Amino acid sequence: MTLGTATKHDYGEPSYWDQRYRQYPEQFDWYQKYQSLAPLFDLYLRRSHRLLLVGCGNSALGESMVDDGYQDVVNIDVSSIVIEAMQKKHMDKPGLKYIKMDVRDMDPFQSSSFDAVIDKGTLDSLMCGHNALLNATKMLQEVGRVLKDKGVYILITYGDPSYRLSLLRDIELWTINMHVIERIEKSSGQKTWELITPLPLNEDGSSVAAVLRSNPEVHYIYVCIKDESRRWQQSTETNDIRNEQ
């Protein structure tokens, strides 16, 4: 599907997405479909988990997950156009909810209220807009807030570790497992990487580049596991430094 003549900055703006969904109302999945991601989800998720899909658009991901037994899937998007369309389309599925909301401000959701947050391209969109770093940080802080302790943020992205790892680690809230999956449009039909096997991940992410080598045709999947103890440790270390001064 073509996205027309959108500029780099359009992808971070709600007005662009309203226009896009008016022009292209048919179902569309960014990056990957549920069937290809299901083995990874089975590693980290349970059918009884409360899940949040951010920047859902008109993706079939939530529908496919409910059809596969997930019981509580909440979808949010900044576009009122697509949310209204998806609410109407799936009004007969009580386990599938659609809410208009900006991922940078999810105040209607209580803290620690989701077992997992799934992001298929939303962080990438914010990174293409104005004030990219600020907006991405706001999003990640909100994701961390709504996750339960030991909950997971599953980020499917084009961004390799040299672009994404420091951004994720700056939140100082989670441990990170690294997975990769071949891009659908580049796949030869033969699996090169084992989706459910994490790649080695060192401090700067160079270990991933060493395994993948040059020009990998993959999507990167960062599984960020919330660990409240990291926040406590950081707070303790900061207090210790202040006491020594």
BELJO-V550523 format. One record per residue. N is the residue number from 1. RES is the residue in one letter. D_LAST is the distance of its C-alpha to the last C-alpha in Angstrom with 1 decimal. Layout:
BEGIN
n=N res=RES d_last=D_LAST
n=N res=RES d_last=D_LAST
END
This chain:
BEGIN
n=1 res=M d_last=58.3
n=2 res=T d_last=57.7
n=3 res=L d_last=55.0
n=4 res=G d_last=56.9
n=5 res=T d_last=55.3
n=6 res=A d_last=51.8
n=7 res=T d_last=49.2
n=8 res=K d_last=45.7
n=9 res=H d_last=44.2
n=10 res=D d_last=46.9
n=11 res=Y d_last=45.5
n=12 res=G d_last=42.5
n=13 res=E d_last=44.7
n=14 res=P d_last=46.6
n=15 res=S d_last=49.6
n=16 res=Y d_last=50.1
n=17 res=W d_last=50.2
n=18 res=D d_last=52.6
n=19 res=Q d_last=54.9
n=20 res=R d_last=54.7
n=21 res=Y d_last=55.7
n=22 res=R d_last=58.5
n=23 res=Q d_last=59.7
n=24 res=Y d_last=59.1
n=25 res=P d_last=59.5
n=26 res=E d_last=60.5
n=27 res=Q d_last=58.2
n=28 res=F d_last=55.7
n=29 res=D d_last=53.0
n=30 res=W d_last=50.2
n=31 res=Y d_last=49.4
n=32 res=Q d_last=50.7
n=33 res=K d_last=53.0
n=34 res=Y d_last=52.5
n=35 res=Q d_last=54.9
n=36 res=S d_last=52.8
n=37 res=L d_last=49.5
n=38 res=A d_last=50.9
n=39 res=P d_last=50.3
n=40 res=L d_last=46.6
n=41 res=F d_last=46.4
n=42 res=D d_last=48.2
n=43 res=L d_last=45.3
n=44 res=Y d_last=42.7
n=45 res=L d_last=44.6
n=46 res=R d_last=47.0
n=47 res=R d_last=50.0
n=48 res=S d_last=48.7
n=49 res=H d_last=45.3
n=50 res=R d_last=44.6
n=51 res=L d_last=44.1
n=52 res=L d_last=43.0
n=53 res=L d_last=44.5
n=54 res=V d_last=42.7
n=55 res=G d_last=44.7
n=56 res=C d_last=47.8
n=57 res=G d_last=50.4
n=58 res=N d_last=53.9
n=59 res=S d_last=52.9
n=60 res=A d_last=54.9
n=61 res=L d_last=51.8
n=62 res=G d_last=51.4
n=63 res=E d_last=55.2
n=64 res=S d_last=55.4
n=65 res=M d_last=52.7
n=66 res=V d_last=54.5
n=67 res=D d_last=57.8
n=68 res=D d_last=56.2
n=69 res=G d_last=55.2
n=70 res=Y d_last=51.8
n=71 res=Q d_last=52.0
n=72 res=D d_last=49.4
n=73 res=V d_last=48.6
n=74 res=V d_last=47.0
n=75 res=N d_last=47.3
n=76 res=I d_last=45.6
n=77 res=D d_last=46.3
n=78 res=V d_last=45.6
n=79 res=S d_last=49.3
n=80 res=S d_last=51.5
n=81 res=I d_last=54.6
n=82 res=V d_last=53.8
n=83 res=I d_last=52.5
n=84 res=E d_last=55.7
n=85 res=A d_last=57.8
n=86 res=M d_last=56.0
n=87 res=Q d_last=56.2
n=88 res=K d_last=59.9
n=89 res=K d_last=60.4
n=90 res=H d_last=58.7
n=91 res=M d_last=59.6
n=92 res=D d_last=61.4
n=93 res=K d_last=58.3
n=94 res=P d_last=56.4
n=95 res=G d_last=53.7
n=96 res=L d_last=53.0
n=97 res=K d_last=51.2
n=98 res=Y d_last=50.6
n=99 res=I d_last=48.3
n=100 res=K d_last=47.4
n=101 res=M d_last=43.7
n=102 res=D d_last=41.0
n=103 res=V d_last=38.7
n=104 res=R d_last=35.8
n=105 res=D d_last=36.4
n=106 res=M d_last=37.8
n=107 res=D d_last=37.1
n=108 res=P d_last=40.5
n=109 res=F d_last=39.4
n=110 res=Q d_last=37.3
n=111 res=S d_last=34.1
n=112 res=S d_last=34.8
n=113 res=S d_last=38.5
n=114 res=F d_last=39.5
n=115 res=D d_last=39.8
n=116 res=A d_last=39.9
n=117 res=V d_last=39.7
n=118 res=I d_last=41.9
n=119 res=D d_last=41.5
n=120 res=K d_last=44.4
n=121 res=G d_last=43.6
n=122 res=T d_last=41.7
n=123 res=L d_last=38.3
n=124 res=D d_last=40.4
n=125 res=S d_last=42.1
n=126 res=L d_last=38.9
n=127 res=M d_last=37.7
n=128 res=C d_last=41.0
n=129 res=G d_last=40.4
n=130 res=H d_last=38.7
n=131 res=N d_last=34.9
n=132 res=A d_last=35.1
n=133 res=L d_last=31.4
n=134 res=L d_last=30.6
n=135 res=N d_last=33.7
n=136 res=A d_last=33.1
n=137 res=T d_last=29.6
n=138 res=K d_last=31.0
n=139 res=M d_last=33.7
n=140 res=L d_last=31.5
n=141 res=Q d_last=29.2
n=142 res=E d_last=32.4
n=143 res=V d_last=33.9
n=144 res=G d_last=30.9
n=145 res=R d_last=31.2
n=146 res=V d_last=34.9
n=147 res=L d_last=34.8
n=148 res=K d_last=34.8
n=149 res=D d_last=32.5
n=150 res=K d_last=34.1
n=151 res=G d_last=36.1
n=152 res=V d_last=36.8
n=153 res=Y d_last=36.6
n=154 res=I d_last=39.4
n=155 res=L d_last=39.1
n=156 res=I d_last=42.3
n=157 res=T d_last=41.7
n=158 res=Y d_last=42.8
n=159 res=G d_last=39.2
n=160 res=D d_last=38.5
n=161 res=P d_last=35.1
n=162 res=S d_last=34.3
n=163 res=Y d_last=34.6
n=164 res=R d_last=33.6
n=165 res=L d_last=31.2
n=166 res=S d_last=28.0
n=167 res=L d_last=28.9
n=168 res=L d_last=29.4
n=169 res=R d_last=26.3
n=170 res=D d_last=24.1
n=171 res=I d_last=25.0
n=172 res=E d_last=23.2
n=173 res=L d_last=25.8
n=174 res=W d_last=28.5
n=175 res=T d_last=29.9
n=176 res=I d_last=32.6
n=177 res=N d_last=36.0
n=178 res=M d_last=38.0
n=179 res=H d_last=41.7
n=180 res=V d_last=44.3
n=181 res=I d_last=47.7
n=182 res=E d_last=50.4
n=183 res=R d_last=51.1
n=184 res=I d_last=54.3
n=185 res=E d_last=55.8
n=186 res=K d_last=55.1
n=187 res=S d_last=56.1
n=188 res=S d_last=59.0
n=189 res=G d_last=59.7
n=190 res=Q d_last=58.4
n=191 res=K d_last=55.0
n=192 res=T d_last=52.7
n=193 res=W d_last=49.5
n=194 res=E d_last=49.3
n=195 res=L d_last=47.6
n=196 res=I d_last=46.5
n=197 res=T d_last=44.9
n=198 res=P d_last=41.2
n=199 res=L d_last=40.4
n=200 res=P d_last=37.7
n=201 res=L d_last=34.5
n=202 res=N d_last=31.7
n=203 res=E d_last=28.4
n=204 res=D d_last=30.1
n=205 res=G d_last=33.5
n=206 res=S d_last=35.4
n=207 res=S d_last=36.9
n=208 res=V d_last=38.9
n=209 res=A d_last=40.2
n=210 res=A d_last=41.3
n=211 res=V d_last=43.3
n=212 res=L d_last=44.8
n=213 res=R d_last=45.4
n=214 res=S d_last=46.5
n=215 res=N d_last=47.5
n=216 res=P d_last=47.3
n=217 res=E d_last=49.4
n=218 res=V d_last=47.2
n=219 res=H d_last=45.2
n=220 res=Y d_last=41.8
n=221 res=I d_last=40.9
n=222 res=Y d_last=37.3
n=223 res=V d_last=37.1
n=224 res=C d_last=33.7
n=225 res=I d_last=33.3
n=226 res=K d_last=31.0
n=227 res=D d_last=28.6
n=228 res=E d_last=26.6
n=229 res=S d_last=24.6
n=230 res=R d_last=23.0
n=231 res=R d_last=21.6
n=232 res=W d_last=20.4
n=233 res=Q d_last=18.8
n=234 res=Q d_last=17.0
n=235 res=S d_last=15.8
n=236 res=T d_last=14.6
n=237 res=E d_last=12.7
n=238 res=T d_last=11.0
n=239 res=N d_last=10.1
n=240 res=D d_last=8.9
n=241 res=I d_last=6.5
n=242 res=R d_last=5.3
n=243 res=N d_last=5.5
n=244 res=E d_last=3.8
n=245 res=Q d_last=0.0
END
